[in-house]
């Protein structure tokens, strides 16, 4: 690196670093009538955190712990009280979900499922059929595994298949890569375990409004949203990136690859057993009342089992081992979510959310709230990241909905469904992973992703407004 490049890099880093203090100073200097001094300081600290989450001069994890430094310093909240806000049920939940996704990939169950789906009659007889099969497989897996894990697992398979049936066909490879991304995004809406925005938004909803949700209640609307979004994404891909190959006759290739995997390994069987158990436990409250069994309880159970079920008892080898804690947990994302939850709690506890709601209540109608959420969330995600956008929109709009007598649960369905923007590589880790495989150029990703984002956001908002009340998908405790 030359001296000029180093100098430019240093200036860029300094500007990103200064974004936080500048945002803090701007909010502190603003005359915010009716806001208590401690709450004013908390709002300024929140602006600093969001600015650093967007500019990323330091890792998200480090930024998430910034309230430990700022709030005691400004006299807004003692250190011990700040620490107490970080003890949230979402931490063990996300760790369990992430580690299950890691086990799913580590033991090869994902590859087996993907190949088995491609072997189904008619699944891959044409270029379009192959895209639909890839998208559907990604959606099904993403319903119970994080979208990032699905993309990392499935994209190499999709690209290998696309390039083998259409050598040198760049459009086919790009479409296959985007099919995985769009399928994983759509499937992630189906269950609370799908994308990280789901439990994050539900936790904020429960904390700020008192609404609670079960796995079955969320899934009753999520499956419909996924089913509506998949054909929409497929049509966009077919029209904007039509596959160069029309007919695929060599389906024996997929059957051969599946046969070479051999019988299921002990690790695959263990992961499949844990998956089935998770689904049973999540749905059991629909039929039986058990005081300990709630939405947050299941992933920690799965995590314990994965470290306890043996793969090779004689060698003392389990399904997951100590090294998998480092490899399987996305610590940066985990602590970003945890910090977002803590900040949401602090904003509510100090009266900031009530103050914001009071400012906007007279200027926003109840009927406009879902569309406001559906527009602001994907726009904000283009400049920030999905989790921080979900926190900002949730903490702002939920109290307003409560004040207007609008069902905030409808917004909780819309926000995570539109936070997973797919237009730019920095919008989320899932989009970045897709871009990193190199099959999709930035221009193609933006052009196709912009159309998909607009259309799917409209569908999510329109259906959520109808489905949540109709299916009674959320209930007050």
NORLINGI-V356204 format. One record per residue. N is the residue number from 0. RES is the residue in one small letter. D_FIRST is the distance of its C-alpha to the first C-alpha in whole Angstrom. Layout:
BEGIN
n	res	d_first
N	RES	D_FIRST
N	RES	D_FIRST
END
This chain:
BEGIN
n	res	d_first
0	x	0
1	x	4
2	x	7
3	x	8
4	x	6
5	x	6
6	x	10
7	x	11
8	x	10
9	x	12
10	x	15
11	x	15
12	x	16
13	x	18
14	x	20
15	x	20
16	x	22
17	x	24
18	x	25
19	x	28
20	x	29
21	x	30
22	x	32
23	x	34
24	x	34
25	x	35
26	x	38
27	x	39
28	x	40
29	x	42
30	x	46
31	x	46
32	x	50
33	x	52
34	x	49
35	x	50
36	x	47
37	x	46
38	x	45
39	x	44
40	x	41
41	x	41
42	x	40
43	x	37
44	x	36
45	x	36
46	x	34
47	x	31
48	x	31
49	x	31
50	x	28
51	x	26
52	x	27
53	x	26
54	x	23
55	x	22
56	x	20
57	x	21
58	x	23
59	x	26
60	x	28
61	x	27
62	x	28
63	x	31
64	x	32
65	x	32
66	x	36
67	x	36
68	x	35
69	x	36
70	x	39
71	x	41
72	x	39
73	x	41
74	x	44
75	x	44
76	x	45
77	x	45
78	x	42
79	x	45
80	x	46
81	x	42
82	x	42
83	x	45
84	x	43
85	x	41
86	x	44
87	x	44
88	x	45
89	x	42
90	x	40
91	x	42
92	x	43
93	x	39
94	x	39
95	x	42
96	x	41
97	x	37
98	x	38
99	x	41
100	x	38
101	x	36
102	x	40
103	x	40
104	x	37
105	x	37
106	x	41
107	x	41
108	x	43
109	x	41
110	x	41
111	x	44
112	x	45
113	x	43
114	x	44
115	x	48
116	x	47
117	x	46
118	x	49
119	x	52
120	x	54
121	x	53
122	x	49
123	x	47
124	x	50
125	x	48
126	x	44
127	x	45
128	x	47
129	x	44
130	x	42
131	x	45
132	x	45
133	x	41
134	x	41
135	x	45
136	x	43
137	x	40
138	x	43
139	x	45
140	x	42
141	x	41
142	x	44
143	x	44
144	x	40
145	x	37
146	x	36
147	x	32
148	x	34
149	x	36
150	x	33
151	x	31
152	x	34
153	x	36
154	x	33
155	x	32
156	x	36
157	x	36
158	x	34
159	x	35
160	x	39
161	x	38
162	x	36
163	x	39
164	x	41
165	x	39
166	x	37
167	x	35
168	x	36
169	x	33
170	x	35
171	x	37
172	x	34
173	x	32
174	x	36
175	x	36
176	x	33
177	x	34
178	x	37
179	x	36
180	x	34
181	x	37
182	x	40
183	x	38
184	x	38
185	x	42
186	x	43
187	x	41
188	x	44
189	x	47
190	x	47
191	x	45
192	x	43
193	x	41
194	x	38
195	x	37
196	x	38
197	x	42
198	x	43
199	x	41
200	x	43
201	x	46
202	x	45
203	x	45
204	x	48
205	x	50
206	x	49
207	x	49
208	x	52
209	x	54
210	x	54
211	x	53
212	x	53
213	x	54
214	x	52
215	x	55
216	x	55
217	x	51
218	x	51
219	x	54
220	x	52
221	x	49
222	x	50
223	x	52
224	x	48
225	x	47
226	x	49
227	x	49
228	x	45
229	x	45
230	x	47
231	x	45
232	x	42
233	x	43
234	x	45
235	x	42
236	x	40
237	x	43
238	x	43
239	x	39
240	x	38
241	x	41
242	x	41
243	x	41
244	x	44
245	x	47
246	x	49
247	x	48
248	x	50
249	x	49
250	x	49
251	x	50
252	x	46
253	x	46
254	x	49
255	x	48
256	x	45
257	x	47
258	x	49
259	x	47
260	x	46
261	x	49
262	x	51
263	x	49
264	x	48
265	x	49
266	x	46
267	x	46
268	x	50
269	x	49
270	x	46
271	x	49
272	x	51
273	x	49
274	x	48
275	x	52
276	x	53
277	x	50
278	x	52
279	x	55
280	x	55
281	x	53
282	x	56
283	x	59
284	x	59
285	x	60
286	x	63
287	x	64
288	x	63
289	x	62
290	x	61
291	x	57
292	x	56
293	x	54
294	x	51
295	x	48
296	x	50
297	x	49
298	x	46
299	x	46
300	x	49
301	x	47
302	x	44
303	x	47
304	x	48
305	x	45
306	x	45
307	x	49
308	x	49
309	x	49
310	x	48
311	x	49
312	x	52
313	x	52
314	x	49
315	x	48
316	x	45
317	x	45
318	x	44
319	x	41
320	x	40
321	x	38
322	x	35
323	x	35
324	x	35
325	x	32
326	x	31
327	x	33
328	x	33
329	x	30
330	x	30
331	x	28
332	x	30
333	x	33
334	x	33
335	x	32
336	x	35
337	x	37
338	x	35
339	x	36
340	x	40
341	x	40
342	x	39
343	x	42
344	x	44
345	x	43
346	x	44
347	x	47
348	x	48
349	x	48
350	x	49
351	x	46
352	x	47
353	x	50
354	x	49
355	x	47
356	x	50
357	x	52
358	x	50
359	x	50
360	x	53
361	x	55
362	x	52
363	x	52
364	x	54
365	x	55
366	x	55
367	x	51
368	x	49
369	x	49
370	x	47
371	x	45
372	x	44
373	x	43
374	x	41
375	x	39
376	x	38
377	x	36
378	x	35
379	x	34
380	x	32
381	x	30
382	x	28
383	x	29
384	x	29
385	x	33
386	x	34
387	x	33
388	x	35
389	x	38
390	x	38
391	x	38
392	x	40
393	x	43
394	x	43
395	x	44
396	x	46
397	x	48
398	x	50
399	x	51
400	x	52
401	x	54
402	x	55
403	x	56
404	x	58
405	x	56
406	x	55
407	x	52
408	x	51
409	x	51
410	x	48
411	x	47
412	x	47
413	x	45
414	x	42
415	x	41
416	x	42
417	x	40
418	x	37
419	x	35
420	x	34
421	x	32
422	x	31
423	x	27
424	x	25
425	x	24
426	x	28
427	x	29
428	x	27
429	x	30
430	x	28
431	x	25
432	x	26
433	x	28
434	x	25
435	x	23
436	x	25
437	x	24
438	x	28
439	x	28
440	x	26
441	x	25
442	x	28
443	x	30
444	x	30
445	x	30
446	x	33
447	x	35
448	x	34
449	x	35
450	x	38
451	x	39
452	x	38
453	x	40
454	x	43
455	x	43
456	x	43
457	x	46
458	x	47
459	x	46
460	x	48
461	x	51
462	x	52
463	x	51
464	x	53
465	x	56
466	x	55
467	x	55
468	x	58
469	x	60
470	x	59
471	x	59
472	x	56
473	x	55
474	x	58
475	x	59
476	x	59
END
